[in-house]
Amino acid sequence: MRTDLPEIQVGPEQLRRLAAAFDEAFPRECCGVLLGEHEDTRLVVRRVLPTLNAASLPGGFAIPDHELRRARLIAEGAGLRILAIFHSHPGGAATLSSTDRAALAGSEWPWVVLIRDYPAGDLRLRLFPVAPDG
């Protein structure tokens, strides 16, 4: 997995799908997988695949293994790759919690955190690459 990806490109339709996932899960965290392609130094998102959040407590997310297997099959069938894991921070913090940082260190993919920028309500995305030794 590349660790030097500075940019993520998400089109209007994919942004709408991310916003819908955020809003449907609120006040809980949404989560899922971004599918697409690597183009030069960009991650180009072609499909948003929301997944089950198996976390039992608010303020966290957990994607079950069967959902990741499903994502791999869908990506393969569409000729795409899993680019990143996404989840929301309904409270608005675009930083990783200590739990997030620990989980990202063992992740196969970078993470994207979704927040709503209030008062306008615009959806913002922040990409967190996998650590070089993670």
N, C-alpha and C positions, 0 to 999 in steps of 0.2 A: 504494500500500500504506500502510495506517495504521501510524504509528510510536508511538502512544500507548496501546497495548493492555496494561493492567496485569495482566490475569487470563486464565488459560486453564482452561476447564472440561472435564474428562475423566471420563467415566462409568466405572463398574466394569468393564464389558466391554472398553472401550478400554484401560483400565489393564492388564487381563489380557493383552491382545494386545501391549502395549508390553513388559510383563515377559517374555512368551514370546520376543519378538524379541531382547531383551537377553540372555536365557539361552541361546538357540540360537546366537547369535553369539559368546558369551563363549569365549575371552578377547579376541577381536577386537571392534571396534566394530560395532554394528548401525546401520542408518540407514534412513530412509524419509520418508514424507510423511504429514502429518495433514490429513485432509479434514473439512470441516464448514462452519459458518456464523459470520458476525459477528453478535452480538446485543449491542446497546448497546456497552459497552466490553469485552466478553468475546469470546474465541475459543471457540466451542463445538465440540468435536471429536465428530464422528459416525462417523468411520471411520479406522482406522490402516492404512496401506499400506506394509508393509516393502518395501525395494528392495534390489537387489544392491549390495554394497559392493565397488567396483572398485579400492579402494586395494590396492596390492601389499605394503605393509608394515604390520605391526601398529601401532596407535596413531594411525590416521587413517581417514578415510572419503572416498569419492568416489562420488557418484550419477551414473551415466552418463546422457547426454542422452536415450537411448531410454527409460529408466525415468521420467524427468520427463515425456516426451511421453505415456507410458502413464498416468501419474498424472493429467495434464490431461484425457485422454479419459475416464478412470474418473470423475473429479470431475464433468465436464460431463454424462456420462450419468446420474449420480445426482442432479443438481441441486445439487451442492455446490461448494465452492471449496477450492483448496489454501490451507490456513491457515498451515502452518509446515513446515519441514524438521526432522526429529529425528535425533539420533545419540546413542550412548551413550559414556560415559567409564567403562570397566570398572575403572579404577584408583580411582574414587571422587571425583575432583575436579569440583566443580560450577561451575568457572570455565572460561573459554575460553582456549585456548592462543593464542599469537601467530598461528599459522597459521589457527586458527578465526576470530580477530578479523579478519584480512585477508580471508578468504573471506566472512564475514558482511557486510563492508562493501560487497561487490558482489552480495549476494543480493537476490533479488526478494521473499523471504519471511523472516519471523523464524525463529529457530532455537530448538529445545527440546533441552536436554541431559538425558539420563537417567543417573541414578546409583543404585547400591544403597547404602542407608544401613545399614552394618554396625554391630553384630552382628545386628540384627533382620532385615536383608535387605530392608527396605521399599524400594520403588521411589520415587524422588523425581524431579520434573521441575522444570527451571528454564528460563524463557522469556527469550530475548535478542532484543529488538526490533531491527529494521533501523534503522541510524543515519539521522537525518533527511536527511543529504546522501548516503547510500549507496543 
